[in-house]
């Protein structure tokens, strides 16, 4: 999820009894741990495709969060002289673990078992920036500030509400997938991806042998919506050659529903790859697109990736 949601969650976790027991050290530790895995945003300095390759990878893996949690605990202990390291480490591990769990709920995915596996784990139930979670977290923190003597109760209620909200979205997502399976049987795969504001509306993608179907469905409406068809491109030498470009190769390792188009240019062919998971967000422009310009004889002339 986005850094602000992680930070707000860390603040609520702190108020759920840890600050009352350990003081402001708990707040500092949990805030740092709740945002620390996103230190991989620094990968943007080496280019967008490098960021795509490593974001939610090393720093979001089980090994990564253990190392990060230990570093945070050591730093906090050094600057505060807190007498015991283990409570700080466990508190840090709680913050980093919750961070990774929240990221797994999104459609982007997380490489939990990196470097042993490059598989992306994603539940596809919560949008990266979720408006309802903002409302619950902000409201909860305001009430904690206003009613300090009830802070543990309020913080606990906020965390329970978040879990219940995930549960509602999970049930809604399961219903959306069941609907797709019923209406489009014998397909290769089915995907339903979250709307940022409506937990019952989903961007649907169905993959068949020669075509992708995509569109919006609402599990509360009797008319679920009509999916439009995108014919899969036939494999050509130009398309195969584009896969050798670094940006495209990295993108295809990330994409779940890669859809490719080609366009003739003055110096060859522009081969554009999109992931249909995110195609509904912005309909125009090169957003979440990997592109390679391939010469007529199959050489990569240039390539790039755009969010």
Phi, psi and omega per residue, in radians:
X1 nan 3.141 -3.056
X2 -1.355 2.755 -3.078
X3 -1.007 -0.608 -3.127
X4 -1.144 -0.747 3.107
X5 -1.070 -0.739 3.113
X6 -1.089 -0.731 -3.121
X7 -1.146 -0.789 3.119
X8 -1.076 -0.690 3.121
X9 -1.117 -0.713 3.094
X10 -1.058 -0.682 3.124
X11 -1.154 -0.707 3.120
X12 -1.171 -0.741 3.083
X13 -0.991 -0.739 -3.133
X14 -1.045 -0.692 -3.087
X15 -1.354 -0.104 -3.084
X16 -1.495 0.458 3.065
X17 2.117 -0.365 -3.085
X18 -1.300 -0.737 3.111
X19 -1.128 -0.676 -3.129
X20 -1.127 -0.517 -3.095
X21 -1.588 -0.684 -3.024
X22 -1.956 -0.110 -3.140
X23 1.442 -2.797 -3.077
X24 -1.143 -0.329 3.083
X25 -1.025 -0.674 3.124
X26 -1.121 -0.723 3.141
X27 -1.123 -0.821 3.131
X28 -1.063 -0.781 -3.103
X29 -1.118 -0.811 -3.097
X30 -1.221 -0.649 3.090
X31 -1.111 -0.780 3.133
X32 -1.111 -0.777 -3.099
X33 -1.208 -0.582 -3.091
X34 -1.209 -0.422 -3.122
X35 -1.905 -0.292 -2.994
X36 -0.997 -0.696 3.138
X37 -0.995 -0.437 3.136
X38 -1.394 0.228 3.015
X39 -1.082 -0.315 3.123
X40 -1.220 -0.059 2.994
X41 -1.041 -0.375 3.107
X42 -1.077 -0.349 3.123
X43 -1.084 -0.327 3.090
X44 -1.047 -0.433 3.139
X45 -1.090 -0.414 -3.113
X46 -1.782 0.188 3.076
X47 2.008 2.733 -3.083
X48 -1.147 -0.669 -3.109
X49 -1.216 -0.559 3.079
X50 -1.202 -0.660 3.062
X51 -1.082 -0.777 3.119
X52 -1.041 -0.660 -3.089
X53 -1.236 -0.661 -2.985
X54 -1.899 -0.246 3.103
X55 -1.152 2.343 -3.057
X56 1.063 0.596 3.072
X57 -1.980 -1.796 -3.059
X58 -0.952 -0.773 -3.067
X59 -1.393 -0.130 3.127
X60 -1.930 0.101 3.128
X61 -1.487 2.920 3.115
X62 -1.037 -0.808 3.115
X63 -1.098 -0.738 -3.099
X64 -1.076 -0.773 -3.087
X65 -1.279 -0.498 3.055
X66 -1.132 -0.785 3.131
X67 -1.127 -0.802 3.139
X68 -1.071 -0.737 -3.129
X69 -1.097 -0.705 3.119
X70 -1.149 -0.720 3.127
X71 -1.100 -0.783 3.125
X72 -1.073 -0.767 -3.134
X73 -1.078 -0.738 3.127
X74 -1.132 -0.717 3.140
X75 -1.154 -0.804 -3.124
X76 -1.111 -0.731 3.140
X77 -1.132 -0.682 -3.123
X78 -1.084 -0.766 -3.038
X79 -1.508 -0.256 -3.108
X80 -2.009 -0.210 -3.083
X81 1.029 0.543 3.065
X82 -1.068 2.347 -2.935
X83 -1.193 -0.434 -3.037
X84 -2.205 2.387 -3.117
X85 -1.429 -0.680 -3.005
X86 -1.020 -0.797 3.107
X87 -1.037 -0.666 3.112
X88 -1.154 -0.705 3.129
X89 -1.132 -0.791 -3.125
X90 -1.140 -0.645 3.097
X91 -1.148 -0.753 3.096
X92 -1.099 -0.728 -3.135
X93 -1.134 -0.605 3.061
X94 -1.080 -0.816 -3.121
X95 -1.102 -0.801 -3.126
X96 -1.219 -0.614 3.129
X97 -1.160 -0.739 3.099
X98 -1.111 -0.670 3.084
X99 -0.991 -0.880 -3.100
X100 -1.148 -0.720 3.112
X101 -1.034 -0.774 3.133
X102 -1.115 -0.650 3.116
X103 -1.199 -0.575 3.122
X104 -1.138 -0.510 -3.114
X105 -1.197 -0.288 -3.096
X106 -1.498 3.068 3.130
X107 -1.493 -0.257 -3.107
X108 -1.149 -0.818 3.106
X109 1.736 2.910 -3.085
X110 -2.582 2.403 3.102
X111 -1.567 1.414 -3.018
X112 -1.116 -0.629 -3.022
X113 -1.830 0.338 3.034
X114 -1.067 2.438 0.128
X115 -1.643 0.129 -3.111
X116 -1.345 -0.388 3.121
X117 -2.573 2.437 3.074
X118 -1.665 0.174 -3.113
X119 -1.191 2.397 3.073
X120 -1.586 2.263 3.089
X121 -1.856 2.185 -3.111
X122 -2.600 2.327 3.108
X123 -1.562 -0.329 3.074
X124 1.143 0.482 -3.038
X125 -1.869 -0.376 -3.085
X126 -2.218 2.403 3.078
X127 -1.251 2.662 -3.085
X128 -1.010 -0.688 3.031
X129 -2.013 1.825 -3.030
X130 -1.829 2.087 -3.043
X131 -1.166 -0.670 -3.114
X132 -1.217 -0.598 3.082
X133 -1.181 -0.643 3.029
X134 -0.994 -0.838 -3.094
X135 -1.047 -0.839 -3.098
X136 -1.132 -0.807 -3.085
X137 -1.191 -0.808 3.117
X138 -1.092 -0.797 -3.135
X139 -1.089 -0.736 3.134
X140 -1.078 -0.766 -3.134
X141 -1.166 -0.634 3.073
X142 -1.112 -0.723 3.123
X143 -1.204 -0.632 3.080
X144 -1.092 -0.734 3.124
X145 -1.157 -0.653 -3.081
X146 -1.360 -0.677 -3.074
X147 -2.084 1.287 -3.033
X148 -1.074 -0.549 -3.129
X149 -1.261 -0.212 3.113
X150 -1.967 0.313 -2.991
X151 -1.066 -0.709 -3.131
X152 -1.119 -0.772 3.136
X153 -1.101 -0.787 -3.111
X154 -1.158 -0.783 3.137
X155 -1.079 -0.730 3.112
X156 -1.109 -0.703 3.120
X157 -1.121 -0.695 3.118
X158 -1.082 -0.792 -3.138
X159 -1.126 -0.675 3.096
X160 -1.137 -0.711 3.109
X161 -1.076 -0.702 3.109
X162 -1.085 -0.783 3.135
X163 -1.110 -0.744 3.103
X164 -1.100 -0.689 3.109
X165 -1.084 -0.759 3.050
X166 -1.035 -0.705 -3.140
X167 -1.087 -0.739 3.104
X168 -1.077 -0.783 3.132
X169 -1.143 -0.650 3.138
X170 -1.126 -0.763 3.094
X171 -1.102 -0.763 3.134
X172 -1.101 -0.717 3.124
X173 -1.126 -0.757 3.113
X174 -1.061 -0.707 3.119
X175 -1.137 -0.683 3.120
X176 -1.113 -0.770 3.121
X177 -1.121 -0.748 3.116
X178 -1.049 -0.667 3.114
X179 -1.119 -0.756 3.137
X180 -1.123 -0.723 3.133
X181 -1.116 -0.683 -3.129
X182 -1.225 -0.712 -3.053
X183 -1.503 -0.392 -3.137
X184 -2.283 1.206 -3.090
X185 -1.192 2.882 3.067
X186 1.011 0.669 3.064
X187 -1.729 2.894 -3.121
X188 -1.257 -0.824 -3.137
X189 -2.762 2.848 -3.095
X190 -2.301 2.438 3.085
X191 -2.412 2.476 3.045
X192 -2.337 2.143 -2.968
X193 -2.122 2.485 -2.867
X194 -1.243 2.578 2.975
X195 -1.570 2.447 -3.056
X196 -1.170 -0.360 -3.055
X197 -2.090 -0.490 -3.036
X198 -1.980 1.908 -3.096
X199 -1.245 -0.074 -3.118
X200 -1.915 -0.014 -3.140
X201 -1.929 2.313 -3.018
X202 -2.339 2.506 2.990
X203 -1.494 2.027 -3.036
X204 -1.755 2.449 3.027
X205 -2.328 2.204 3.082
X206 -2.124 2.205 3.122
X207 -1.794 2.185 3.004
X208 -1.961 3.135 -3.054
X209 -1.018 -0.735 -3.027
X210 -2.122 0.088 -3.042
X211 -2.669 2.647 2.939
X212 -1.842 2.462 3.002
X213 -1.984 2.332 -3.138
X214 -2.532 2.666 3.132
X215 2.893 -2.992 -3.113
X216 -1.896 2.445 3.041
X217 -2.260 2.582 3.099
X218 -2.137 2.078 -3.029
X219 -1.264 -0.189 3.132
X220 -1.633 -0.211 -3.101
X221 -1.699 2.490 3.108
X222 -1.142 -0.606 3.064
X223 -1.640 1.895 -2.972
X224 -1.314 -0.298 -3.093
X225 1.961 2.715 -3.135
X226 -1.871 2.295 3.131
X227 -1.596 2.318 3.091
X228 -1.507 2.726 -3.041
X229 -1.811 2.404 3.008
X230 -2.153 1.982 -3.112
X231 -1.243 2.340 3.087
X232 -1.202 2.425 3.111
X233 -1.277 2.472 3.037
X234 -1.168 2.496 3.126
X235 -1.170 2.271 3.108
X236 -2.243 2.935 3.105
X237 -1.096 -0.622 3.136
X238 -1.152 -0.776 3.122
X239 -1.134 -0.768 3.102
X240 -1.067 -0.690 3.137
X241 -1.133 -0.610 -3.109
X242 -1.110 -0.455 -3.121
X243 -1.189 -0.262 3.116
X244 -1.433 -0.270 3.098
X245 -1.174 2.452 -3.048
X246 -1.034 -0.817 -3.094
X247 -1.089 -0.733 -3.129
X248 -1.204 -0.732 -3.142
X249 -1.054 -0.763 3.104
X250 -1.148 -0.744 -3.112
X251 -1.096 -0.729 -3.122
X252 -1.195 -0.429 3.036
X253 -1.270 -0.286 -3.129
X254 -1.784 -0.663 -2.993
X255 -1.189 2.468 3.079
X256 -1.747 -0.556 3.110
X257 -2.253 1.247 -3.092
X258 -1.247 2.230 3.124
X259 -2.175 2.227 -3.002
X260 -2.039 2.467 3.007
X261 -2.293 2.713 3.096
X262 -2.209 2.602 3.124
X263 -2.465 2.300 3.132
X264 -1.251 2.340 3.093
X265 -2.173 3.100 -3.115
X266 -1.118 -0.584 -3.076
X267 -1.911 0.231 3.109
X268 2.644 -2.215 -3.133
X269 -2.323 2.369 2.989
X270 -1.612 2.018 -3.132
X271 -1.842 2.041 -3.045
X272 -1.996 2.251 3.131
X273 -1.968 2.285 3.043
X274 -2.131 2.724 2.990
X275 -1.836 2.023 -3.047
X276 -1.139 -0.200 2.999
X277 -0.972 -0.658 -2.997
X278 -1.995 0.156 -3.069
X279 -1.194 -0.355 -3.097
X280 -1.430 -0.236 -3.026
X281 -1.220 -0.864 3.132
X282 -2.379 2.090 -2.979
X283 -1.452 -0.365 -3.072
X284 -2.089 2.701 3.085
X285 1.561 3.114 -3.092
X286 -1.643 1.080 -3.107
X287 -1.719 2.279 -3.047
X288 0.873 0.948 -3.069
X289 -2.328 2.373 2.972
X290 -1.833 2.401 -3.079
X291 -2.383 2.449 3.025
X292 -2.297 2.335 3.020
X293 -1.695 2.088 -3.029
X294 -2.001 2.296 3.122
X295 -1.237 2.923 -3.132
X296 -1.039 -0.477 -3.137
X297 -1.695 0.226 2.992
X298 1.588 0.188 3.117
X299 -1.511 2.497 3.068
X300 -1.398 2.031 -3.135
X301 -1.553 -0.672 3.076
X302 -2.919 2.770 -3.131
X303 -2.667 2.892 3.136
X304 -3.049 2.975 3.115
X305 -2.342 2.447 -3.133
X306 -2.267 2.305 3.056
X307 -1.377 nan nan
